[in-house]
Amino acid sequence: MKLLIRITSVLVVAFTVSVSALGRVETVRFQSKLVNATLPYNVILPADYDTSKTTRYPVLYLLHGLTGHYNDWVSRTNVADYAAEYRMIVVTPEGNDGWYTDSATVTTDKYESYILDELIPDVQQRYRTIEARYGRSIAGLSMGGYGAIKFGLKSPATFVFAASMSGAFGVTRLTEKEIGENWKDSMKLFGAAGSETRLKNDLFDIVAKFPAARVASLPYFYFDCGTEDVQFIFSSNRELASLMFEKKIPHEFRELPGDHSWAYWDKQIPEVLKIAAQKMRLPAAKTTRISRA
């Protein structure tokens, strides 16, 4: 598994807009001060966003996987069509290959802080969002699934729901023997084995040490994994589900037919959207008044 960190250096400030009958997708090219790079993100807006001028919408932040980019969800799945069923905004950020983590060694690789301290405030400033926990969820695939569950565990006051598809939960526990030449990238990102940064980003360590008195403060967790996925990922999903059960953390884990592929993720994202809509507070649907003579 590659752990190469990439940084986009092109500086562009612009909007790209695509329109469909279901709504529209905008691309915001955000200049991150923390990462010192342009980090674009897509925004899938509800069909009635422009006509419901006073309505505020909940937001689902949807994270991409390793070697992927912010546009993957829009270009490789039908998420924009699926999201049209709900009155919510979906944001797909750029995370490069930073594992949504603040690097142990590279001062500008602050992808965890970027999501919390720059992206969310920028989305709230640009769009009519519900600026409260009950209106904010996060989900992702593979690397993004790891990131989403980590955000739910480490920032429970920020998200009401956190979800993962095919989450690479055991990334911090991969050894030099297991990943070979990519160990240098792992060291650059998480630090040496047993380092403070590695432990702070180890999902199993976070869950194991989570105080029972604070479990009620956590978001609801959902995660699934294909039974034909690689053993490293499938086994880590089972292990996390077992540990969450032991700690009495509210969650749902599903083992489903499928592998580590876009066909699987396109099939599962409608379920994630449905559960996110149940856990967040969506605005009431419009009603049509009929006058009687």
C-alpha positions as CSV (number, residue, x, y, z in Angstrom):
1,M,0.0,0.0,0.0
2,K,1.5,3.3,-1.1
3,L,1.7,6.1,1.5
4,L,3.1,8.7,-0.9
5,I,2.1,12.3,0.1
6,R,1.4,14.7,-2.8
7,I,0.9,18.4,-2.7
8,T,-0.9,20.4,-5.3
9,S,0.9,23.6,-6.1
10,V,-1.2,25.3,-8.8
11,L,-2.8,28.4,-7.4
12,V,-6.2,29.0,-8.9
13,V,-9.3,30.7,-7.4
14,A,-12.4,30.0,-9.4
15,F,-15.7,28.2,-9.5
16,T,-16.6,25.5,-12.0
17,V,-20.4,24.8,-12.2
18,S,-22.2,21.9,-13.9
19,V,-26.0,21.9,-13.9
20,S,-28.5,19.1,-14.2
21,A,-32.2,18.7,-13.8
22,L,-31.5,17.3,-10.3
23,G,-29.4,20.1,-9.1
24,R,-25.9,21.2,-9.7
25,V,-22.3,20.5,-8.9
26,E,-19.9,23.3,-8.1
27,T,-16.1,23.1,-7.8
28,V,-14.5,25.5,-5.4
29,R,-10.7,26.0,-5.7
30,F,-9.8,26.7,-2.2
31,Q,-6.3,28.0,-1.2
32,S,-5.3,26.3,2.0
33,K,-2.9,28.2,4.3
34,L,-2.3,25.1,6.4
35,V,-1.3,22.9,3.5
36,N,0.0,25.8,1.4
37,A,-1.7,24.5,-1.7
38,T,-4.9,24.8,-3.7
39,L,-7.2,22.1,-2.5
40,P,-10.3,22.0,-4.7
41,Y,-13.6,20.6,-3.5
42,N,-16.9,19.7,-5.2
43,V,-20.2,20.7,-3.8
44,I,-23.4,18.8,-4.8
45,L,-26.3,21.2,-4.1
46,P,-30.0,20.1,-3.7
47,A,-32.3,20.8,-6.6
48,D,-34.2,23.5,-4.6
49,Y,-31.1,25.3,-3.3
50,D,-31.6,28.4,-5.5
51,T,-35.4,28.6,-5.0
52,S,-35.5,28.0,-1.2
53,K,-33.6,31.2,-0.4
54,T,-33.9,30.9,3.4
55,T,-33.5,27.2,3.8
56,R,-30.3,25.9,5.5
57,Y,-29.2,22.4,4.6
58,P,-27.2,19.7,6.4
59,V,-23.9,18.7,4.9
60,L,-22.2,15.3,4.3
61,Y,-18.5,15.5,3.8
62,L,-17.4,12.6,1.5
63,L,-13.7,11.6,1.5
64,H,-11.8,10.0,-1.4
65,G,-9.3,7.1,-1.2
66,L,-5.6,6.7,-1.6
67,T,-4.2,7.8,-5.0
68,G,-7.6,9.5,-5.6
69,H,-8.7,13.1,-5.7
70,Y,-11.7,15.3,-4.8
71,N,-13.5,14.7,-8.2
72,D,-13.5,10.9,-7.9
73,W,-16.9,10.6,-6.2
74,V,-18.6,12.8,-8.8
75,S,-16.9,11.3,-11.9
76,R,-16.8,7.6,-10.9
77,T,-20.1,7.1,-9.1
78,N,-23.7,8.4,-9.5
79,V,-23.6,10.1,-6.1
80,A,-25.0,13.4,-7.5
81,D,-28.1,11.5,-8.7
82,Y,-28.4,9.5,-5.5
83,A,-28.1,12.7,-3.4
84,A,-30.9,14.3,-5.3
85,E,-33.3,12.3,-3.2
86,Y,-32.4,14.2,0.0
87,R,-32.4,17.9,0.9
88,M,-28.7,17.9,1.9
89,I,-25.4,19.3,0.5
90,V,-22.6,16.8,-0.3
91,V,-19.0,18.1,-0.2
92,T,-16.1,16.0,-1.7
93,P,-12.8,17.5,-0.5
94,E,-9.2,17.1,-1.8
95,G,-7.1,15.0,0.6
96,N,-4.3,14.0,-1.7
97,D,-2.5,11.0,-0.1
98,G,-2.3,12.6,3.3
99,W,-4.6,10.0,5.1
100,Y,-6.6,13.0,6.6
101,T,-3.8,13.3,9.1
102,D,-1.4,16.0,10.3
103,S,2.0,14.7,9.3
104,A,4.6,13.9,12.0
105,T,7.4,15.4,9.9
106,V,6.1,17.6,7.1
107,T,4.8,20.9,8.6
108,T,2.5,21.7,5.6
109,D,0.9,18.3,5.5
110,K,-2.0,19.1,7.8
111,Y,-4.9,17.3,6.2
112,E,-6.8,16.7,9.5
113,S,-6.6,20.3,10.5
114,Y,-7.5,21.4,7.0
115,I,-10.8,19.6,7.1
116,L,-11.8,20.9,10.5
117,D,-10.3,24.4,10.6
118,E,-10.4,25.5,6.9
119,L,-12.8,23.4,4.8
120,I,-15.8,23.3,7.1
121,P,-15.7,27.0,7.9
122,D,-15.3,27.8,4.2
123,V,-18.3,25.7,3.2
124,Q,-20.3,27.4,6.0
125,Q,-19.3,30.8,4.7
126,R,-20.1,30.1,1.1
127,Y,-23.3,28.1,1.5
128,R,-26.5,28.0,3.5
129,T,-25.6,25.2,5.9
130,I,-26.8,24.0,9.3
131,E,-23.9,25.1,11.4
132,A,-24.5,22.6,14.2
133,R,-23.5,19.1,14.9
134,Y,-26.9,17.6,14.0
135,G,-26.5,19.0,10.5
136,R,-23.0,17.6,9.8
137,S,-21.8,14.1,8.8
138,I,-18.7,12.6,7.3
139,A,-18.0,9.4,5.2
140,G,-15.4,8.0,2.9
141,L,-14.0,5.0,1.1
142,S,-10.7,3.2,1.9
143,M,-8.3,5.9,3.0
144,G,-11.3,8.2,3.3
145,G,-13.2,5.6,5.3
146,Y,-10.3,5.5,7.8
147,G,-10.4,9.3,7.9
148,A,-14.1,9.5,8.4
149,I,-14.2,7.1,11.3
150,K,-11.1,8.9,12.8
151,F,-12.9,12.3,12.6
152,G,-15.9,10.8,14.3
153,L,-13.8,9.5,17.2
154,K,-11.5,12.5,17.6
155,S,-14.0,15.3,16.9
156,P,-17.3,13.9,18.2
157,A,-18.7,17.4,18.8
158,T,-18.4,18.2,15.1
159,F,-20.2,15.2,13.5
160,V,-23.5,13.4,14.3
161,F,-22.7,10.5,11.9
162,A,-19.5,8.9,10.5
163,A,-19.4,6.2,7.9
164,S,-16.9,4.1,6.0
165,M,-16.9,1.9,3.0
166,S,-13.9,-0.5,2.7
167,G,-12.0,1.5,5.4
168,A,-8.3,0.9,5.6
169,F,-8.4,1.1,9.4
170,G,-5.1,-0.7,10.1
171,V,-2.9,1.7,8.2
172,T,-1.0,2.9,11.3
173,R,-0.2,-0.7,12.3
174,L,1.5,-1.7,9.0
175,T,5.1,-2.7,9.7
176,E,8.2,-2.1,7.6
177,K,8.2,-5.8,6.7
178,E,4.6,-5.6,5.4
179,I,5.0,-2.4,3.3
180,G,8.6,-2.6,2.3
181,E,9.9,0.4,0.4
182,N,6.8,2.4,1.3
183,W,7.9,2.4,5.0
184,K,9.7,5.7,4.5
185,D,6.3,7.3,3.5
186,S,4.7,5.8,6.5
187,M,7.4,7.2,8.8
188,K,7.1,10.6,7.2
189,L,3.3,10.6,7.8
190,F,2.8,8.8,11.1
191,G,6.3,8.8,12.6
192,A,8.3,5.8,13.9
193,A,6.6,2.8,15.3
194,G,5.1,3.7,18.7
195,S,5.4,7.4,18.1
196,E,2.9,9.9,19.5
197,T,1.5,10.8,16.1
198,R,1.1,7.1,15.1
199,L,-0.8,6.4,18.4
200,K,-3.0,9.4,18.1
201,N,-4.1,8.3,14.7
202,D,-4.5,4.6,15.5
203,L,-8.2,3.8,15.4
204,F,-7.9,0.7,17.6
205,D,-5.9,2.6,20.2
206,I,-8.4,5.5,20.2
207,V,-11.3,3.1,20.7
208,A,-9.6,0.9,23.3
209,K,-8.8,4.0,25.4
210,F,-12.1,5.8,24.9
211,P,-13.6,6.6,28.3
212,A,-16.9,4.8,28.9
213,A,-18.4,8.0,30.3
214,R,-17.9,9.7,27.0
215,V,-19.4,7.1,24.7
216,A,-22.7,8.9,24.6
217,S,-20.9,11.9,23.1
218,L,-19.8,10.0,20.0
219,P,-21.6,10.1,16.6
220,Y,-23.3,7.0,15.2
221,F,-20.9,4.9,13.2
222,Y,-21.7,2.8,10.1
223,F,-19.1,0.9,8.2
224,D,-19.2,-1.9,5.6
225,C,-16.6,-4.0,3.8
226,G,-16.7,-6.4,0.8
227,T,-16.1,-10.1,1.7
228,E,-13.8,-10.3,-1.3
229,D,-11.7,-7.3,-0.2
230,V,-8.0,-7.7,0.5
231,Q,-7.4,-9.5,3.9
232,F,-5.6,-6.5,5.4
233,I,-8.7,-4.3,5.0
234,F,-11.4,-7.0,5.6
235,S,-9.8,-8.2,8.9
236,S,-9.3,-4.7,10.2
237,N,-13.0,-3.9,9.7
238,R,-14.0,-7.0,11.6
239,E,-11.5,-6.1,14.4
240,L,-12.8,-2.6,14.7
241,A,-16.4,-3.8,14.8
242,S,-15.6,-6.3,17.6
243,L,-13.8,-3.6,19.6
244,M,-16.6,-1.1,19.2
245,F,-19.1,-3.8,20.4
246,E,-16.9,-4.5,23.4
247,K,-16.8,-0.8,24.2
248,K,-20.5,-0.4,23.7
249,I,-20.1,2.2,21.0
250,P,-23.3,2.5,18.9
251,H,-22.4,1.3,15.4
252,E,-23.4,-0.9,12.5
253,F,-21.0,-3.1,10.6
254,R,-22.0,-5.0,7.4
255,E,-20.1,-7.6,5.6
256,L,-21.3,-7.6,2.0
257,P,-20.5,-9.3,-1.3
258,G,-17.9,-7.3,-3.2
259,D,-14.3,-6.2,-3.5
260,H,-12.2,-3.0,-3.3
261,S,-13.7,-1.3,-6.4
262,W,-15.8,1.6,-7.6
263,A,-18.6,-0.9,-8.5
264,Y,-18.9,-1.7,-4.8
265,W,-18.7,1.9,-3.6
266,D,-21.3,3.1,-6.2
267,K,-23.6,0.4,-4.8
268,Q,-23.0,1.3,-1.2
269,I,-23.1,5.1,-1.3
270,P,-26.9,5.3,-1.6
271,E,-27.1,3.4,1.8
272,V,-24.7,5.8,3.4
273,L,-26.7,8.8,2.1
274,K,-29.9,7.2,3.5
275,I,-28.5,6.7,6.9
276,A,-26.9,10.2,6.9
277,A,-30.3,11.6,6.1
278,Q,-31.8,9.7,9.0
279,K,-29.2,10.8,11.5
280,M,-29.0,14.5,10.4
281,R,-31.8,17.0,10.7
282,L,-33.0,17.6,7.1
283,P,-35.3,20.6,6.3
284,A,-38.9,19.7,5.9
285,A,-40.0,19.0,2.4
286,K,-42.0,21.8,0.7
287,T,-45.8,21.5,0.7
288,T,-48.1,22.9,-1.8
289,R,-51.1,24.8,-0.6
290,I,-54.4,24.2,-2.4
291,S,-56.9,27.0,-2.1
292,R,-60.6,26.1,-1.8
293,A,-63.3,28.3,-3.3
